[in-house]
Amino acid sequence: MTKLVEWLMVLLAFFTVYFAIVARKVQHDVLDDYMYEIMLSPLILLALFGAFSAAIVLYRTFTFNNCEEAAKELLEQIKEAKEDLRSKGMTFTD
């Protein structure tokens, strides 16, 4: 099962319960007392998901490691490619 299917199943389960409560198919005193919060819960969860996602992206951006060895290797490969192309008649303006 892929992650997409897992997330869709969780969303389906949440919204099934949510719509059952909002449509008053489930009756309980506690649900009546907190109906406003229940109605806002998808927006609150969406805002929390957005904040969590932004935090993860920012954290991974700030802790991204530089690979000095890979950078040197890439520059060396670029030099070799330019030398090879120069030997075949191509000119570069650096």
N, CA, C and O atoms as a GROMACS GRO file, in nm:
protein
  376
    1MET      N    1   0.084  -0.117   0.000
    1MET     CA    2   0.000   0.000   0.000
    1MET      C    3   0.090   0.124   0.000
    1MET      O    4   0.181   0.136   0.081
    2THR      N    5   0.061   0.215  -0.092
    2THR     CA    6   0.144   0.335  -0.102
    2THR      C    7   0.103   0.436   0.004
    2THR      O    8  -0.003   0.425   0.065
    3LYS      N    9   0.189   0.535   0.023
    3LYS     CA   10   0.161   0.640   0.120
    3LYS      C   11   0.036   0.718   0.081
    3LYS      O   12  -0.042   0.759   0.167
    4LEU      N   13   0.017   0.740  -0.049
    4LEU     CA   14  -0.102   0.812  -0.094
    4LEU      C   15  -0.229   0.740  -0.053
    4LEU      O   16  -0.324   0.802  -0.004
    5VAL      N   17  -0.232   0.609  -0.071
    5VAL     CA   18  -0.350   0.532  -0.034
    5VAL      C   19  -0.370   0.535   0.117
    5VAL      O   20  -0.484   0.544   0.164
    6GLU      N   21  -0.262   0.529   0.194
    6GLU     CA   22  -0.273   0.536   0.339
    6GLU      C   23  -0.333   0.670   0.382
    6GLU      O   24  -0.424   0.672   0.466
    7TRP      N   25  -0.283   0.780   0.327
    7TRP     CA   26  -0.334   0.912   0.362
    7TRP      C   27  -0.480   0.928   0.319
    7TRP      O   28  -0.560   0.988   0.391
    8LEU      N   29  -0.514   0.876   0.202
    8LEU     CA   30  -0.653   0.885   0.157
    8LEU      C   31  -0.746   0.806   0.247
    8LEU      O   32  -0.859   0.847   0.272
    9MET      N   33  -0.700   0.692   0.295
    9MET     CA   34  -0.782   0.613   0.387
    9MET      C   35  -0.802   0.687   0.520
    9MET      O   36  -0.912   0.684   0.576
   10VAL      N   37  -0.699   0.752   0.570
   10VAL     CA   38  -0.711   0.829   0.694
   10VAL      C   39  -0.808   0.945   0.674
   10VAL      O   40  -0.894   0.970   0.758
   11LEU      N   41  -0.794   1.016   0.562
   11LEU     CA   42  -0.885   1.128   0.534
   11LEU      C   43  -1.029   1.080   0.518
   11LEU      O   44  -1.122   1.145   0.565
   12LEU      N   45  -1.047   0.968   0.452
   12LEU     CA   46  -1.181   0.912   0.435
   12LEU      C   47  -1.242   0.877   0.570
   12LEU      O   48  -1.359   0.906   0.594
   13ALA      N   49  -1.164   0.815   0.657
   13ALA     CA   50  -1.215   0.780   0.790
   13ALA      C   51  -1.249   0.906   0.870
   13ALA      O   52  -1.353   0.911   0.935
   14PHE      N   53  -1.162   1.007   0.865
   14PHE     CA   54  -1.187   1.131   0.939
   14PHE      C   55  -1.314   1.199   0.890
   14PHE      O   56  -1.401   1.236   0.970
   15PHE      N   57  -1.326   1.216   0.758
   15PHE     CA   58  -1.442   1.288   0.706
   15PHE      C   59  -1.571   1.207   0.717
   15PHE      O   60  -1.679   1.265   0.722
   16THR      N   61  -1.562   1.076   0.721
   16THR     CA   62  -1.681   0.996   0.745
   16THR      C   63  -1.736   1.023   0.885
   16THR      O   64  -1.856   1.046   0.902
   17VAL      N   65  -1.649   1.022   0.983
   17VAL     CA   66  -1.691   1.052   1.120
   17VAL      C   67  -1.734   1.198   1.131
   17VAL      O   68  -1.835   1.228   1.196
   18TYR      N   69  -1.659   1.288   1.068
   18TYR     CA   70  -1.690   1.431   1.074
   18TYR      C   71  -1.829   1.461   1.018
   18TYR      O   72  -1.908   1.531   1.081
   19PHE      N   73  -1.858   1.409   0.899
   19PHE     CA   74  -1.989   1.436   0.839
   19PHE      C   75  -2.102   1.367   0.914
   19PHE      O   76  -2.214   1.418   0.915
   20ALA      N   77  -2.076   1.254   0.976
   20ALA     CA   78  -2.178   1.188   1.057
   20ALA      C   79  -2.212   1.274   1.179
   20ALA      O   80  -2.329   1.284   1.218
   21ILE      N   81  -2.112   1.337   1.238
   21ILE     CA   82  -2.136   1.423   1.353
   21ILE      C   83  -2.205   1.552   1.312
   21ILE      O   84  -2.300   1.595   1.376
   22VAL      N   85  -2.157   1.614   1.203
   22VAL     CA   86  -2.213   1.741   1.158
   22VAL      C   87  -2.357   1.723   1.110
   22VAL      O   88  -2.440   1.812   1.130
   23ALA      N   89  -2.388   1.611   1.047
   23ALA     CA   90  -2.523   1.586   0.998
   23ALA      C   91  -2.616   1.536   1.109
   23ALA      O   92  -2.732   1.503   1.084
   24ARG      N   93  -2.563   1.531   1.232
   24ARG     CA   94  -2.640   1.490   1.350
   24ARG      C   95  -2.690   1.346   1.342
   24ARG      O   96  -2.795   1.312   1.396
   25LYS      N   97  -2.614   1.262   1.273
   25LYS     CA   98  -2.646   1.119   1.271
   25LYS      C   99  -2.601   1.052   1.401
   25LYS      O  100  -2.652   0.947   1.438
   26VAL      N  101  -2.505   1.115   1.469
   26VAL     CA  102  -2.456   1.067   1.598
   26VAL      C  103  -2.502   1.169   1.702
   26VAL      O  104  -2.471   1.288   1.688
   27GLN      N  105  -2.571   1.127   1.802
   27GLN     CA  106  -2.623   1.217   1.905
   27GLN      C  107  -2.553   1.192   2.038
   27GLN      O  108  -2.543   1.078   2.085
   28HIS      N  109  -2.505   1.301   2.098
   28HIS     CA  110  -2.446   1.294   2.232
   28HIS      C  111  -2.441   1.436   2.285
   28HIS      O  112  -2.428   1.532   2.209
   29ASP      N  113  -2.452   1.449   2.418
   29ASP     CA  114  -2.451   1.582   2.479
   29ASP      C  115  -2.318   1.655   2.457
   29ASP      O  116  -2.317   1.776   2.433
   30VAL      N  117  -2.209   1.583   2.464
   30VAL     CA  118  -2.077   1.644   2.446
   30VAL      C  119  -2.064   1.699   2.304
   30VAL      O  120  -2.008   1.807   2.285
   31LEU      N  121  -2.113   1.626   2.206
   31LEU     CA  122  -2.107   1.673   2.068
   31LEU      C  123  -2.188   1.800   2.050
   31LEU      O  124  -2.148   1.888   1.974
   32ASP      N  125  -2.299   1.811   2.117
   32ASP     CA  126  -2.381   1.933   2.109
   32ASP      C  127  -2.310   2.051   2.174
   32ASP      O  128  -2.320   2.164   2.125
   33ASP      N  129  -2.238   2.026   2.283
   33ASP     CA  130  -2.167   2.134   2.353
   33ASP      C  131  -2.049   2.189   2.271
   33ASP      O  132  -2.019   2.308   2.278
   34TYR      N  133  -1.984   2.103   2.196
   34TYR     CA  134  -1.863   2.142   2.121
   34TYR      C  135  -1.883   2.142   1.969
   34TYR      O  136  -1.788   2.119   1.895
   35MET      N  137  -2.005   2.167   1.921
   35MET     CA  138  -2.033   2.162   1.778
   35MET      C  139  -1.954   2.268   1.701
   35MET      O  140  -1.909   2.242   1.589
   36TYR      N  141  -1.937   2.388   1.757
   36TYR     CA  142  -1.861   2.493   1.688
   36TYR      C  143  -1.716   2.448   1.665
   36TYR      O  144  -1.663   2.467   1.555
   37GLU      N  145  -1.653   2.390   1.766
   37GLU     CA  146  -1.515   2.343   1.752
   37GLU      C  147  -1.507   2.227   1.654
   37GLU      O  148  -1.410   2.215   1.578
   38ILE      N  149  -1.607   2.142   1.655
   38ILE     CA  150  -1.609   2.030   1.561
   38ILE      C  151  -1.622   2.081   1.418
   38ILE      O  152  -1.558   2.028   1.327
   39MET      N  153  -1.704   2.183   1.399
   39MET     CA  154  -1.722   2.240   1.265
   39MET      C  155  -1.591   2.302   1.212
   39MET      O  156  -1.563   2.297   1.092
   40LEU      N  157  -1.511   2.359   1.303
   40LEU     CA  158  -1.386   2.422   1.263
   40LEU      C  159  -1.267   2.325   1.257
   40LEU      O  160  -1.160   2.363   1.211
   41SER      N  161  -1.284   2.204   1.301
   41SER     CA  162  -1.172   2.111   1.311
   41SER      C  163  -1.100   2.084   1.178
   41SER      O  164  -0.978   2.072   1.180
   42PRO      N  165  -1.166   2.074   1.062
   42PRO     CA  166  -1.089   2.056   0.939
   42PRO      C  167  -0.997   2.174   0.908
   42PRO      O  168  -0.885   2.155   0.861
   43LEU      N  169  -1.044   2.296   0.934
   43LEU     CA  170  -0.959   2.414   0.910
   43LEU      C  171  -0.842   2.418   1.007
   43LEU      O  172  -0.730   2.453   0.968
   44ILE      N  173  -0.868   2.382   1.131
   44ILE     CA  174  -0.760   2.379   1.230
   44ILE      C  175  -0.657   2.274   1.193
   44ILE      O  176  -0.537   2.299   1.200
   45LEU      N  177  -0.702   2.156   1.154
   45LEU     CA  178  -0.609   2.050   1.113
   45LEU      C  179  -0.531   2.088   0.988
   45LEU      O  180  -0.413   2.055   0.976
   46LEU      N  181  -0.595   2.156   0.894
   46LEU     CA  182  -0.526   2.201   0.774
   46LEU      C  183  -0.418   2.304   0.808
   46LEU      O  184  -0.308   2.298   0.753
   47ALA      N  185  -0.448   2.397   0.898
   47ALA     CA  186  -0.349   2.496   0.940
   47ALA      C  187  -0.232   2.428   1.013
   47ALA      O  188  -0.117   2.465   0.992
   48LEU      N  189  -0.262   2.331   1.099
   48LEU     CA  190  -0.155   2.259   1.169
   48LEU      C  191  -0.068   2.180   1.071
   48LEU      O  192   0.054   2.176   1.086
   49PHE      N  193  -0.132   2.118   0.972
   49PHE     CA  194  -0.056   2.044   0.871
   49PHE      C  195   0.035   2.138   0.793
   49PHE      O  196   0.150   2.104   0.766
   50GLY      N  197  -0.015   2.256   0.756
   50GLY     CA  198   0.067   2.353   0.684
   50GLY      C  199   0.184   2.402   0.766
   50GLY      O  200   0.295   2.413   0.715
   51ALA      N  201   0.160   2.431   0.894
   51ALA     CA  202   0.269   2.476   0.982
   51ALA      C  203   0.373   2.366   1.001
   51ALA      O  204   0.493   2.394   1.000
   52PHE      N  205   0.328   2.244   1.018
   52PHE     CA  206   0.420   2.131   1.034
   52PHE      C  207   0.502   2.110   0.906
   52PHE      O  208   0.622   2.086   0.914
   53SER      N  209   0.438   2.119   0.792
   53SER     CA  210   0.509   2.102   0.665
   53SER      C  211   0.612   2.212   0.644
   53SER      O  212   0.724   2.186   0.601
   54ALA      N  213   0.574   2.336   0.674
   54ALA     CA  214   0.668   2.447   0.662
   54ALA      C  215   0.786   2.430   0.756
   54ALA      O  216   0.900   2.458   0.719
   55ALA      N  217   0.760   2.385   0.878
   55ALA     CA  218   0.868   2.363   0.974
   55ALA      C  219   0.965   2.255   0.924
   55ALA      O  220   1.086   2.270   0.938
   56ILE      N  221   0.912   2.149   0.866
   56ILE     CA  222   0.998   2.043   0.814
   56ILE      C  223   1.083   2.094   0.698
   56ILE      O  224   1.203   2.066   0.692
   57VAL      N  225   1.021   2.168   0.606
   57VAL     CA  226   1.096   2.221   0.491
   57VAL      C  227   1.205   2.317   0.538
   57VAL      O  228   1.318   2.309   0.491
   58LEU      N  229   1.173   2.407   0.630
   58LEU     CA  230   1.273   2.501   0.681
   58LEU      C  231   1.385   2.430   0.755
   58LEU      O  232   1.502   2.464   0.738
   59TYR      N  233   1.351   2.332   0.837
   59TYR     CA  234   1.453   2.258   0.911
   59TYR      C  235   1.548   2.187   0.816
   59TYR      O  236   1.670   2.192   0.833
   60ARG      N  237   1.493   2.120   0.717
   60ARG     CA  238   1.577   2.046   0.623
   60ARG      C  239   1.658   2.139   0.533
   60ARG      O  240   1.766   2.102   0.487
   61THR      N  241   1.606   2.258   0.508
   61THR     CA  242   1.681   2.356   0.430
   61THR      C  243   1.800   2.408   0.510
   61THR      O  244   1.910   2.419   0.457
   62PHE      N  245   1.778   2.441   0.636
   62PHE     CA  246   1.885   2.496   0.718
   62PHE      C  247   1.989   2.392   0.759
   62PHE      O  248   2.103   2.429   0.789
   63THR      N  249   1.953   2.266   0.760
   63THR     CA  250   2.049   2.163   0.799
   63THR      C  251   2.103   2.087   0.680
   63THR      O  252   2.160   1.979   0.695
   64PHE      N  253   2.086   2.143   0.560
   64PHE     CA  254   2.135   2.078   0.439
   64PHE      C  255   2.287   2.080   0.439
   64PHE      O  256   2.349   2.184   0.462
   65ASN      N  257   2.347   1.964   0.415
   65ASN     CA  258   2.493   1.953   0.418
   65ASN      C  259   2.554   1.984   0.282
   65ASN      O  260   2.501   1.943   0.178
   66ASN      N  261   2.664   2.057   0.284
   66ASN     CA  262   2.740   2.081   0.162
   66ASN      C  263   2.836   1.965   0.141
   66ASN      O  264   2.894   1.914   0.237
   67CYS      N  265   2.851   1.925   0.018
   67CYS     CA  266   2.942   1.816  -0.016
   67CYS      C  267   3.060   1.876  -0.092
   67CYS      O  268   3.058   1.888  -0.214
   68GLU      N  269   3.163   1.913  -0.018
   68GLU     CA  270   3.279   1.976  -0.078
   68GLU      C  271   3.350   1.883  -0.177
   68GLU      O  272   3.394   1.927  -0.283
   69GLU      N  273   3.360   1.756  -0.143
   69GLU     CA  274   3.426   1.660  -0.231
   69GLU      C  275   3.350   1.645  -0.362
   69GLU      O  276   3.410   1.638  -0.469
   70ALA      N  277   3.218   1.640  -0.354
   70ALA     CA  278   3.137   1.626  -0.474
   70ALA      C  279   3.147   1.752  -0.560
   70ALA      O  280   3.147   1.743  -0.683
   71ALA      N  281   3.157   1.868  -0.497
   71ALA     CA  282   3.170   1.993  -0.571
   71ALA      C  283   3.303   1.996  -0.646
   71ALA      O  284   3.308   2.037  -0.762
   72LYS      N  285   3.410   1.954  -0.581
   72LYS     CA  286   3.541   1.950  -0.647
   72LYS      C  287   3.540   1.850  -0.762
   72LYS      O  288   3.596   1.877  -0.868
   73GLU      N  289   3.478   1.734  -0.741
   73GLU     CA  290   3.470   1.633  -0.846
   73GLU      C  291   3.391   1.685  -0.965
   73GLU      O  292   3.428   1.660  -1.080
   74LEU      N  293   3.283   1.755  -0.939
   74LEU     CA  294   3.202   1.810  -1.047
   74LEU      C  295   3.278   1.916  -1.126
   74LEU      O  296   3.272   1.919  -1.249
   75LEU      N  297   3.351   2.003  -1.056
   75LEU     CA  298   3.432   2.104  -1.125
   75LEU      C  299   3.541   2.038  -1.210
   75LEU      O  300   3.570   2.084  -1.320
   76GLU      N  301   3.599   1.932  -1.161
   76GLU     CA  302   3.700   1.859  -1.237
   76GLU      C  303   3.639   1.797  -1.363
   76GLU      O  304   3.700   1.800  -1.470
   77GLN      N  305   3.520   1.741  -1.350
   77GLN     CA  306   3.452   1.683  -1.467
   77GLN      C  307   3.416   1.790  -1.569
   77GLN      O  308   3.419   1.765  -1.690
   78ILE      N  309   3.381   1.910  -1.522
   78ILE     CA  310   3.351   2.020  -1.614
   78ILE      C  311   3.477   2.060  -1.689
   78ILE      O  312   3.472   2.084  -1.810
   79LYS      N  313   3.590   2.068  -1.620
   79LYS     CA  314   3.716   2.101  -1.685
   79LYS      C  315   3.754   1.996  -1.790
   79LYS      O  316   3.796   2.030  -1.900
   80GLU      N  317   3.737   1.869  -1.755
   80GLU     CA  318   3.767   1.762  -1.850
   80GLU      C  319   3.676   1.769  -1.972
   80GLU      O  320   3.722   1.748  -2.085
   81ALA      N  321   3.549   1.798  -1.952
   81ALA     CA  322   3.455   1.808  -2.063
   81ALA      C  323   3.491   1.926  -2.153
   81ALA      O  324   3.484   1.914  -2.275
   82LYS      N  325   3.529   2.039  -2.093
   82LYS     CA  326   3.569   2.156  -2.173
   82LYS      C  327   3.695   2.125  -2.254
   82LYS      O  328   3.705   2.162  -2.371
   83GLU      N  329   3.792   2.059  -2.191
   83GLU     CA  330   3.916   2.022  -2.263
   83GLU      C  331   3.885   1.928  -2.379
   83GLU      O  332   3.942   1.942  -2.487
   84ASP      N  333   3.796   1.834  -2.355
   84ASP     CA  334   3.757   1.740  -2.461
   84ASP      C  335   3.689   1.813  -2.576
   84ASP      O  336   3.716   1.784  -2.693
   85LEU      N  337   3.601   1.906  -2.544
   85LEU     CA  338   3.532   1.982  -2.649
   85LEU      C  339   3.626   2.077  -2.721
   85LEU      O  340   3.612   2.100  -2.841
   86ARG      N  341   3.724   2.134  -2.648
   86ARG     CA  342   3.822   2.221  -2.713
   86ARG      C  343   3.907   2.142  -2.813
   86ARG      O  344   3.942   2.191  -2.920
   87SER      N  345   3.940   2.017  -2.775
   87SER     CA  346   4.019   1.934  -2.866
   87SER      C  347   3.941   1.899  -2.992
   87SER      O  348   4.000   1.864  -3.094
   88LYS      N  349   3.810   1.909  -2.986
   88LYS     CA  350   3.726   1.881  -3.102
   88LYS      C  351   3.687   2.007  -3.177
   88LYS      O  352   3.612   2.000  -3.274
   89GLY      N  353   3.740   2.125  -3.133
   89GLY     CA  354   3.721   2.247  -3.209
   89GLY      C  355   3.622   2.347  -3.153
   89GLY      O  356   3.597   2.450  -3.215
   90MET      N  357   3.567   2.321  -3.041
   90MET     CA  358   3.471   2.415  -2.983
   90MET      C  359   3.543   2.519  -2.901
   90MET      O  360   3.642   2.488  -2.834
   91THR      N  361   3.495   2.643  -2.905
   91THR     CA  362   3.557   2.751  -2.828
   91THR      C  363   3.461   2.796  -2.717
   91THR      O  364   3.339   2.795  -2.735
   92PHE      N  365   3.519   2.835  -2.603
   92PHE     CA  366   3.441   2.880  -2.488
   92PHE      C  367   3.484   3.020  -2.450
   92PHE      O  368   3.600   3.058  -2.468
   93THR      N  369   3.389   3.097  -2.399
   93THR     CA  370   3.420   3.228  -2.341
   93THR      C  371   3.394   3.218  -2.193
   93THR      O  372   3.278   3.217  -2.150
   94ASP      N  373   3.499   3.210  -2.113
   94ASP     CA  374   3.485   3.192  -1.967
   94ASP      C  375   3.463   3.322  -1.901
   94ASP      O  376   3.449   3.328  -1.779
   0.00000   0.00000   0.00000
